[in-house]
């Protein structure tokens, strides 16, 4: 780590790219947390809209909110890594610039992790439309995922994750444009024997934005296959086996 770690502090990382429609709602969901020992690091990936001005207004009002400006558009992995590099917290959390948290998100999740000595946790989430209308009130995930389990079910939403660096050690995301979050979870599980545990509560509101990377289902299939073959370097038979499970779980989540 390049900065001294502060115990019990949660460093929240948010990449920002042309997020003016939703970024205020995202930041408000952080400032409204019941747990207040946090810092929010927003990393501007060369936005061309009003995002920076909106973030700067928040920075001026709250010293816990910080803005990093990248020199060139580099994608979410580079942006998140820049945030992690600057983070001072024992805990790393992520919230994307079009998602929102329930007010008790951090308090509930930290209680869950600390009471059971958990290094990596995630939660269930609700799906909302671009206008904020709930379209599915709960996407429920398994209560425990190891490396093999995550290969079969890659549904951990980045905005639900909290990681305790005291247990996992420092980490960075692989420098791929898409799917770097799942690739990170897999790498932690494979290299450091981390097991992820799910808190059975809906604490995140995952916005389905038309045209976003996460809304591209064909792209998701290609991204997952690339993760299996090129990042995790699974042999072809294993890749096919896990890919079939991945497709099945994706279908079941939409029922």
SVG drawing of the C-alpha trace seen along z (x, -y; Angstrom):
<svg xmlns="http://www.w3.org/2000/svg" viewBox="-41 -24 45 55">
<polyline fill="none" stroke="black" stroke-width="0.4" points="0.0,0.0 1.2,-3.5 -0.8,-5.2 -1.2,-4.2 -4.3,-2.1 -6.9,-3.5 -8.7,-0.8 -12.5,-0.7 -12.5,-3.3 -14.4,-2.3 -12.9,-3.6 -15.6,-3.7 -14.4,-3.8 -16.6,-5.2 -15.4,-5.5 -17.1,-8.5 -17.6,-8.8 -20.4,-11.1 -22.5,-10.3 -24.3,-13.7 -27.8,-12.0 -27.3,-9.8 -24.1,-10.8 -25.9,-13.1 -28.2,-10.3 -25.2,-7.9 -23.3,-10.3 -26.4,-11.2 -26.8,-7.4 -23.3,-7.4 -23.7,-10.6 -27.0,-9.2 -25.3,-6.1 -25.9,-5.2 -22.2,-4.3 -20.3,-7.5 -16.6,-6.5 -16.0,-6.5 -14.2,-8.3 -15.7,-8.5 -13.1,-8.5 -14.6,-9.5 -12.3,-9.0 -13.1,-11.0 -12.3,-9.1 -12.2,-12.2 -16.0,-13.0 -17.2,-15.5 -20.5,-16.3 -21.2,-18.1 -20.1,-15.3 -16.9,-17.0 -18.8,-20.2 -21.4,-18.2 -18.7,-16.2 -16.7,-19.3 -19.7,-20.8 -19.9,-17.8 -16.1,-17.9 -16.4,-21.5 -19.1,-20.6 -17.6,-17.3 -13.9,-16.6 -14.6,-12.9 -15.4,-13.2 -12.4,-13.3 -12.0,-13.7 -9.2,-12.2 -9.0,-13.3 -7.4,-10.8 -5.3,-12.4 -6.8,-10.2 -9.9,-8.0 -8.7,-4.6 -11.8,-2.5 -13.2,-1.4 -10.3,0.9 -7.7,-1.9 -10.2,-4.3 -10.9,-1.8 -7.2,-1.0 -6.4,-4.8 -9.1,-4.9 -7.7,-1.9 -4.2,-3.3 -5.4,-6.5 -7.6,-4.6 -6.8,-4.9 -9.4,-2.5 -9.2,1.0 -12.2,1.8 -12.6,1.2 -16.2,0.8 -17.4,0.0 -20.5,-1.9 -20.9,-2.6 -22.0,-6.0 -25.5,-4.9 -26.2,-2.7 -27.4,-3.6 -27.2,-2.1 -29.8,-1.6 -29.0,-3.8 -28.0,-0.8 -25.7,0.8 -22.3,0.2 -23.5,0.7 -25.2,4.0 -22.4,5.3 -19.6,4.4 -21.5,5.9 -21.9,9.1 -18.2,9.2 -16.8,8.3 -19.0,10.7 -18.0,13.6 -14.4,12.6 -15.3,12.3 -12.8,11.0 -15.1,10.5 -18.8,10.0 -21.5,9.1 -25.3,8.6 -28.5,9.1 -29.7,6.2 -32.8,4.8 -33.0,3.9 -34.3,0.4 -35.0,-1.3 -33.2,-4.4 -36.0,-6.5 -35.5,-4.7 -38.5,-2.5 -37.9,0.9 -38.4,3.6 -37.2,6.5 -37.2,6.1 -34.6,8.8 -31.9,10.6 -30.8,13.2 -27.4,14.8 -25.9,17.9 -24.8,17.3 -21.3,18.5 -19.1,18.5 -15.7,20.0 -13.6,20.0 -15.5,22.9 -18.9,21.4 -18.1,18.0 -17.1,19.5 -20.6,21.1 -22.4,18.0 -20.7,14.7 -23.6,12.5 -21.8,10.7 -22.6,7.0 -19.6,4.8 -21.6,2.1 -22.5,4.7 -18.9,5.7 -16.9,4.9 -13.3,6.3 -11.3,6.2 -7.7,5.6 -6.4,6.5 -7.3,10.1 -6.9,10.2 -3.9,7.9 -3.7,5.1 -5.0,5.8 -5.6,4.3 -8.0,5.0 -6.8,6.7 -6.4,4.1 -9.2,5.3 -11.9,2.9 -14.8,5.2 -15.5,7.7 -12.6,6.6 -14.7,6.8 -15.4,10.6 -11.9,11.1 -10.7,9.5 -12.9,11.7 -11.7,14.8 -8.1,13.7 -8.5,13.1 -10.1,16.5 -7.6,18.4 -4.4,16.7 -5.3,15.9 -7.9,18.6 -10.5,16.0 -14.1,17.2 -17.0,14.7 -20.0,14.6 -23.4,13.1 -25.6,11.1 -29.2,12.0 -30.5,8.4 -31.2,6.1 -28.8,3.2 -28.0,2.0 -30.1,0.6 -28.6,1.6 -29.7,-0.7 -30.3,0.9 -29.1,-1.8 -29.8,-1.3 -26.6,-1.1 -24.3,-0.5 -21.7,2.3 -23.7,4.1 -26.9,4.1 -25.2,5.8 -26.1,9.5 -24.2,10.7 -21.2,8.7 -21.6,10.3 -21.4,13.8 -18.2,12.8 -16.8,11.2 -17.4,14.2 -15.9,16.6 -12.8,14.3 -12.5,14.4 -12.5,18.2 -10.2,18.8 -7.8,15.8 -7.7,14.5 -8.3,17.7 -6.8,19.9 -9.2,22.7 -8.8,25.7 -11.5,25.8 -13.6,28.6 -13.6,26.8 -14.4,23.5 -17.4,25.1 -18.5,26.7 -18.5,23.5 -19.9,21.5 -23.0,23.8 -23.5,23.2 -23.1,19.5 -25.8,19.4 -28.2,21.5 -27.7,19.2 -28.2,16.1 -31.5,17.5 -32.7,18.4 -32.0,14.9 -34.3,13.5 -37.3,15.7"/>
</svg>
